[in-house]
C-alpha cells in the first residue's frame, strides 16, 4: 500500500460490498439452475472459495475476475462510493486498456499503437487554460 494514498485497511475492506456480490452471484446461480459446485467448475475456481465468500471473506482479484466473467456481473457495481467519490478514468487510460484487451491485436501491435496515441495525445491535449500544449 502506498503511504498516504489509501485509507486504513479496515476502511478499505468496507468499500467492497461482499454480501451484495454474493447475493447477486446466488441469484445468477439460481436463475441458471446450478449448484455451487457447478458454479465453481464453470468459473474455474474451487468450491471452498465460494464457501469462504459465503462466510463473508472477500474474494481475491483473480477469483473476483473469474466470477465476474462467469456471471456477467461488473465488479465496479459492488464498490461503495460516498456521494460523488466515483472517479472517472482518464481518457488515455481507457484507450490503453481497450488496446491491450483487443483480441485482434498482438501485444506488440497494441504497444506500438499505444506509443503513437500517447504522442498524439500529448501533442493535442489542451492544457489547464484550454489552449493546445
C-alpha distance (Angstrom), angle and dihedral (degrees) to the residues before:
residue distance angle dihedral
X1 . . .
X2 3.80 . .
X3 3.75 113.8 .
X4 3.79 112.8 -108.3
X5 3.82 94.2 4.4
X6 3.80 99.3 90.2
X7 3.76 139.9 39.6
X8 3.78 121.5 -112.3
X9 3.81 117.1 -64.5
X10 3.82 91.7 -105.4
X11 3.79 92.1 54.4
X12 3.80 90.3 47.8
X13 3.81 91.4 54.1
X14 3.79 90.3 55.9
X15 3.80 92.3 57.3
X16 3.82 95.5 71.8
X17 3.80 110.8 69.7
X18 3.79 96.0 -141.7
X19 3.81 95.7 169.8
X20 3.79 92.4 51.5
X21 3.81 90.4 47.3
X22 3.79 91.9 51.4
X23 3.82 91.4 46.6
X24 3.80 90.2 52.0
X25 3.81 90.6 48.6
X26 3.78 89.8 49.8
X27 3.82 91.7 50.6
X28 3.81 90.1 50.4
X29 3.81 91.0 47.0
X30 3.81 91.8 51.0
X31 3.80 92.4 46.4
X32 3.81 88.5 54.7
X33 3.82 91.9 45.3
X34 3.80 92.7 -124.4
X35 3.78 134.3 146.7
X36 3.79 119.4 -128.2
X37 3.79 88.0 -109.4
X38 3.81 89.5 57.5
X39 3.82 90.1 48.2
X40 3.79 89.7 53.2
X41 3.81 91.2 50.2
X42 3.81 94.2 46.8
X43 3.82 93.1 45.5
X44 3.83 90.3 43.1
X45 3.79 94.9 -126.3
X46 3.79 131.8 117.0
X47 3.80 121.2 -88.2
X48 3.81 88.6 -130.5
X49 3.82 88.6 60.8
X50 3.80 89.4 58.5
X51 3.79 89.5 49.3
X52 3.80 90.6 53.3
X53 3.82 90.9 50.0
X54 3.82 89.3 50.1
X55 3.82 87.9 53.2
X56 3.80 90.9 55.6
X57 3.80 101.7 -94.3
X58 3.78 114.5 138.5
X59 3.80 116.9 -118.8
X60 3.78 118.6 -116.6
X61 3.79 116.6 -113.8
X62 3.82 95.2 -96.7
X63 3.80 92.0 50.0
X64 3.79 91.0 46.7
X65 3.81 90.1 51.1
X66 3.82 92.3 48.1
X67 3.80 93.1 49.2
X68 3.81 92.8 46.2
X69 3.79 90.3 49.1
X70 3.82 91.6 49.8
X71 3.81 96.2 44.4
X72 3.79 102.4 32.8
X73 3.82 89.3 -125.5
X74 3.80 117.8 143.2
X75 3.80 115.5 -128.3
X76 3.80 89.5 -147.9
X77 3.81 89.4 65.7
X78 3.82 89.2 65.6
X79 3.79 98.6 54.0
X80 3.79 115.8 102.6
X81 3.79 113.4 -129.5
X82 3.78 124.6 -173.1
X83 3.78 113.4 -140.1
X84 3.79 110.9 -48.7
X85 3.81 96.6 -14.6
X86 3.79 92.8 121.2
X87 3.78 106.2 114.2
X88 3.78 120.8 -142.8
X89 3.80 110.7 -137.3
X90 3.78 120.0 -117.0
X91 3.84 111.4 -97.4
X92 3.80 92.0 -122.3
X93 3.81 90.8 54.0
X94 3.81 90.2 52.3
X95 3.81 92.3 48.6
X96 3.81 92.3 49.8
X97 3.80 90.8 47.9
X98 3.80 91.5 52.0
X99 3.79 92.5 47.5
X100 3.79 93.3 50.9
X101 3.81 92.4 46.3
X102 3.81 93.8 48.9
X103 3.81 107.2 114.0
X104 3.82 89.6 -160.5
X105 3.80 91.9 66.7
X106 3.78 128.6 71.1
X107 3.83 111.4 -130.8
X108 3.81 92.0 -108.3
X109 3.83 90.9 51.0
X110 3.80 91.5 49.9
X111 3.81 89.4 49.9
X112 3.82 91.9 49.8
X113 3.81 91.9 50.6
X114 3.80 89.4 45.9
X115 3.81 90.7 55.8
X116 3.83 91.0 50.7
X117 3.81 92.3 47.5
X118 3.81 92.3 48.5
X119 3.81 91.5 51.6
X120 3.82 92.7 46.9
X121 3.80 91.7 44.7
X122 3.80 92.0 51.4
X123 3.81 90.3 48.3
X124 3.79 97.0 49.1
X125 3.80 102.3 30.3
X126 3.78 114.4 118.4
X127 3.77 115.8 -121.9
X128 3.80 122.3 -133.2
X129 3.83 92.1 -79.9
X130 3.80 92.3 55.1
X131 3.82 96.9 -107.1
X132 3.79 126.0 120.5
X133 3.78 114.0 -97.6
